[in-house]
Each structure stands twice: as structure tokens, then as C-alpha cells.
Amino acid sequence: MQSNGAHEDRTGVDATLVGQVLSFGEKMSECGAPYDVLARLGAAIEGRTPLKVLGAARFPLHSRDWLTAKLGDTVFLSQDSPGGWWQEYMSLAGTYLDQDLMMARTSLAPFTWTESRRMLEPIGVDRWPYDLALKYGMRDGFTCPVGRRWILAFWSTKLLGKYCDWENRSIIFLAANFAALRLEQLLPPSPDRLPRKSRLTPRELAVLRLSSLGHQAAEAGAALGLGAETVRSHLKKAQEKLGTRNRTQTVAEALRQNLIP
């Protein structure tokens, strides 16, 4: 990688990138607003990678609440984000699931968009986030989930390949963690992350765990020492608390929220 913007396709830790990121971390407290954080994050990697900052978002407690995300509240876009992309993204997200986002929600590791496509192998309508990104000139990107609480996203006009080798992606991930820490300090507490009265009971969780393994009500009841109707009652209560429509969606939502292993 060269400081003049001509990025070399090579591996190995970039000492200049390390220095810029550490300087960003040291001066992080000088950032007085979320957009200042993103601007300085962009400056920290500028010239050393082909990445630009797309933005940052705070994950809601429940995955179904993602559609309530608001710019300037829980979502902050960088000045380098393509104009119009967010509006079209939210329009489509109201109808279709973003697999890449859901994977980031349950992951502690950073990954490129190309890597996520290879892992998830989306087909048909499931490709919409990637197709939309290409529409706005974002050929590839790098997603950094931080503590399952924040997501920092970067984009590039290039396929990242060795630009995001494991040595240097760890430095970019460190920068994302610095940014998320400062964003958390700048924003007020999120009410939707406070414990709710409708938390699942141990028995409801036990029933969901067995349901996730394919056990029917009678089988789950026998394993737990409960009647089949009691098991169905626990499933119904869990469904009401999670705001889901059927058993399958209830189990899926419990898995997304890491309520059951």
C-alpha cells in the first residue's frame, strides 16, 4: 500500500496504518459528535486502504426493530456514503431480509461482503443488498460488528481481496472498535435495550431449545416432565413476548437474539 493512494495488493502489517489508527484512538475524546467520529475514522485509514467509511449503526435489542432505525439517532452515515443509497436500502429492507446484517448481528468477527456472499450463497431476492450496493458503485465492503451492539461498515470501488488480509483487517477492526466506543459515549442510553417485563421464563427457554432441535410438543414435554399442552402454552407465551407469528418464527427470533444456543 502506498500513501499516495496507489494501493498495492500485498500482505503484511502496514506500519503507517497502525500509527494512524492508534493516533485516532488516542485523540478519540476530541470527537464531539457522531459524524466527527466517522470523519476521523475515515482519515485514519485514508491513503492506506481502498476503503471509505459507509457509516455506523447501533443494533436494536430485537432484530425485528431494525426497521425503526433513524438517521441521526441510531444510524449515522459518513460523508463518503453514496447519496440515495440509505433511502433505497430502507425501502427494500421493509420487505426483504438482509442476510449480511443478520450474520453481523450474531458475529464477533469482521468480514468482507465478498466473503459473506461466499458463506451465505444468496440466490434470487436474497441478493438484493449486494445488487443495491453495486448500483451505487460499492463493489465490495468490510463489515465490523462490535460487541453485538454496533456495526461499522466500510465500502470500496474495488474487490478487496488481499487489501483486507488478516493482518491489516485487524487494524481496521481496531479502528472500528475505537469509533464504536466513542459513539457509545456520545449517545444517550437506548431505552429499547433496557430489560423488559416480558422476558422469557426458564421453562419457555427450555421449550424453545428443544423446539430448535426438532422436538414436537409431546417429545419436549416428556423430556422436561411437562404435559404436551403445557409445552404448547409455553410456546404460545414465548410467541406473544417475542412478537412472532408461529413456532418456526419464534424459534428463529430466539436464536437471533441469542436467547437459546
C-alpha positions in Angstrom: 0.0 0.0 0.0 1.3 3.5 -0.8 0.4 6.7 0.9 -0.2 8.4 -2.5 -3.4 6.4 -2.9 -2.0 3.7 -5.3 -2.7 0.7 -3.2 -0.5 -2.4 -3.6 -2.0 -5.8 -3.5 0.2 -7.3 -0.8 0.1 -8.8 2.7 1.8 -7.8 5.9 1.1 -5.3 8.6 1.1 -1.7 7.3 3.1 0.2 10.0 1.7 3.6 8.8 -1.8 2.4 9.0 -1.1 1.1 12.6 0.2 4.5 13.5 -2.8 6.4 12.1 -5.3 4.2 13.8 -3.5 4.4 17.2 -3.4 8.2 16.8 -7.2 8.1 16.1 -7.7 6.1 19.3 -5.6 8.5 21.4 -7.5 11.5 20.1 -10.9 9.9 20.1 -12.1 12.0 23.0 -11.8 15.1 20.8 -14.7 13.9 18.7 -17.7 15.9 19.8 -20.4 14.4 17.5 -21.0 11.1 15.8 -20.3 12.5 12.3 -17.0 13.8 13.6 -16.2 10.3 14.7 -16.8 8.9 11.2 -14.9 11.7 9.6 -11.8 11.0 11.7 -12.2 7.3 11.3 -12.1 7.8 7.5 -9.0 10.0 7.9 -7.3 7.2 10.0 -7.5 4.8 7.1 -7.2 7.3 4.2 -4.4 6.6 1.8 -3.5 3.2 3.3 -6.5 1.2 2.1 -9.1 1.4 -0.7 -11.8 1.6 1.9 -14.2 4.5 2.6 -16.4 4.7 5.7 -20.1 3.9 4.9 -21.5 4.5 8.3 -22.3 3.2 11.8 -25.5 1.8 13.3 -26.5 0.7 16.8 -28.2 -2.7 16.8 -31.6 -2.7 18.4 -32.2 -5.3 21.1 -34.7 -7.2 18.9 -33.8 -7.8 15.2 -37.4 -7.0 14.2 -36.9 -3.4 15.4 -34.2 -2.7 12.8 -36.8 -1.0 10.6 -37.2 1.7 13.3 -33.6 2.8 12.7 -33.4 6.5 12.2 -30.7 8.7 10.7 -29.1 10.8 13.3 -30.5 8.7 16.1 -29.3 5.1 15.8 -27.8 5.3 12.3 -25.0 7.7 11.1 -23.8 7.9 7.5 -20.4 9.1 6.5 -19.9 12.0 4.2 -18.5 9.4 1.8 -21.6 7.2 1.7 -23.3 7.2 -1.7 -26.2 9.6 -1.9 -29.6 8.0 -2.1 -28.3 4.5 -1.0 -29.7 4.6 2.5 -33.2 5.6 1.4 -33.5 2.9 -1.1 -31.9 0.4 1.3 -34.6 1.1 4.0 -37.3 0.9 1.4 -36.2 -2.6 0.4 -35.4 -3.7 4.0 -39.1 -3.3 4.8 -39.8 -6.2 2.5 -36.7 -8.4 2.4 -34.2 -9.7 5.0 -30.6 -8.5 4.8 -28.7 -11.8 5.5 -25.4 -9.9 5.8 -26.8 -7.7 8.5 -28.2 -10.7 10.4 -24.9 -12.5 10.2 -23.1 -9.4 11.6 -25.7 -9.2 14.4 -24.7 -12.6 15.7 -21.0 -12.5 14.9 -17.9 -11.1 16.6 -15.7 -11.3 13.6 -15.2 -8.8 10.7 -15.8 -10.0 7.2 -15.9 -8.6 3.7 -19.1 -8.5 1.6 -17.5 -10.9 -0.8 -16.8 -13.4 2.0 -20.3 -13.1 3.3 -21.7 -13.9 -0.2 -19.5 -17.0 -0.4 -20.7 -18.1 3.0 -24.4 -17.4 2.6 -24.6 -18.1 -1.1 -27.6 -15.8 -1.6 -29.9 -16.5 -4.6 -32.8 -14.6 -6.1 -34.2 -11.9 -3.9 -31.7 -12.6 -1.2 -29.0 -10.9 -3.3 -30.7 -7.5 -3.0 -28.3 -5.8 -0.6 -25.3 -6.7 -2.8 -27.1 -5.7 -6.0 -28.1 -2.4 -4.4 -24.5 -1.8 -3.4 -23.3 -2.3 -6.9 -26.0 0.1 -8.2 -24.4 2.8 -6.1 -20.8 1.9 -7.1 -19.9 -0.1 -4.0 -18.2 -3.1 -5.4 -17.2 -4.6 -2.1 -17.1 -3.7 1.6 -16.0 -4.6 5.0 -18.4 -5.1 7.9 -17.2 -4.8 11.5 -19.6 -5.9 14.3 -18.6 -4.5 17.7 -19.8 -6.3 20.8 -23.1 -7.2 19.1 -24.0 -3.7 19.8 -22.7 -1.6 16.9 -21.9 -2.2 13.3 -19.3 -0.2 11.4 -19.3 -0.5 7.7 -16.8 0.4 5.0 -17.1 0.2 1.2 -14.8 0.2 -1.8 -14.9 0.5 -5.5 -12.5 -2.4 -5.7 -12.8 -6.1 -4.9 -10.9 -6.1 -1.6 -9.1 -9.4 -1.8 -5.7 -9.0 -0.2 -6.4 -5.4 0.6 -8.2 -6.9 3.6 -5.7 -9.6 4.6 -6.0 -10.8 8.2 -3.0 -8.6 9.4 -4.4 -5.3 8.2 -8.1 -6.1 8.7 -7.3 -6.5 12.4 -6.1 -2.9 12.4 -9.2 -1.7 10.6 -11.3 -3.6 13.1 -9.4 -1.9 16.0 -10.3 1.4 14.4 -13.9 0.4 14.2 -13.9 -0.5 17.9 -12.4 2.8 18.8 -15.2 4.5 16.8 -17.9 2.4 18.4 -16.6 3.2 21.9 -16.8 6.9 21.3 -20.2 6.7 19.7 -21.5 4.9 22.7 -20.1 7.6 24.9 -21.7 10.4 22.8 -25.2 8.9 22.5 -27.8 8.8 25.3 -28.8 5.4 26.7 -31.1 3.4 24.4 -34.4 2.7 26.1 -35.1 -0.3 23.9 -32.0 -2.0 25.3 -33.3 -1.9 28.9 -34.7 -5.2 30.4 -38.3 -5.7 29.6 -41.0 -7.2 31.8 -41.8 -9.7 29.1 -38.5 -11.6 29.4 -38.8 -15.3 28.7 -39.0 -17.6 31.7 -36.6 -20.6 32.1 -39.3 -23.0 31.1 -40.2 -21.1 28.0 -36.5 -21.0 27.0 -36.2 -24.8 27.7 -39.2 -25.5 25.4 -37.7 -23.3 22.7 -34.3 -25.0 23.0 -35.9 -28.4 22.4 -38.1 -27.0 19.6 -35.0 -25.7 17.9 -33.7 -29.3 17.9 -36.9 -30.5 16.1 -38.8 -31.9 19.1 -42.6 -31.9 19.0 -44.7 -30.9 21.9 -45.1 -34.4 23.3 -41.4 -35.2 23.0 -40.4 -31.9 24.6 -42.9 -32.5 27.4 -41.6 -36.0 28.1 -38.0 -34.6 28.3 -39.0 -31.8 30.6 -41.5 -33.6 32.7 -44.4 -31.5 31.4 -47.6 -32.2 29.6 -47.9 -31.6 25.8 -50.5 -28.9 26.4 -48.2 -27.1 28.9 -45.4 -27.1 26.3 -47.8 -25.6 23.8 -48.8 -23.0 26.3 -45.1 -22.0 26.9 -44.6 -21.8 23.2 -47.6 -19.5 22.8 -46.4 -17.2 25.6 -43.0 -17.0 24.1 -44.5 -16.2 20.7 -46.5 -13.3 22.3 -43.5 -12.0 24.1 -41.2 -12.1 21.0 -44.0 -10.7 18.7 -43.8 -13.6 16.3 -46.5 -15.3 14.3 -45.7 -19.0 14.6 -43.5 -21.6 16.2 -40.9 -21.5 13.5 -40.5 -17.7 13.6 -40.4 -17.8 17.4 -37.5 -20.3 17.5 -35.7 -18.2 14.8 -36.2 -15.0 16.7 -34.9 -16.6 19.9 -31.8 -17.8 18.0 -31.3 -14.3 16.5 -31.4 -12.7 20.0 -29.0 -15.4 21.4 -31.7 -16.4 23.9 -31.0 -20.1 23.2 -27.8 -21.8 21.9 
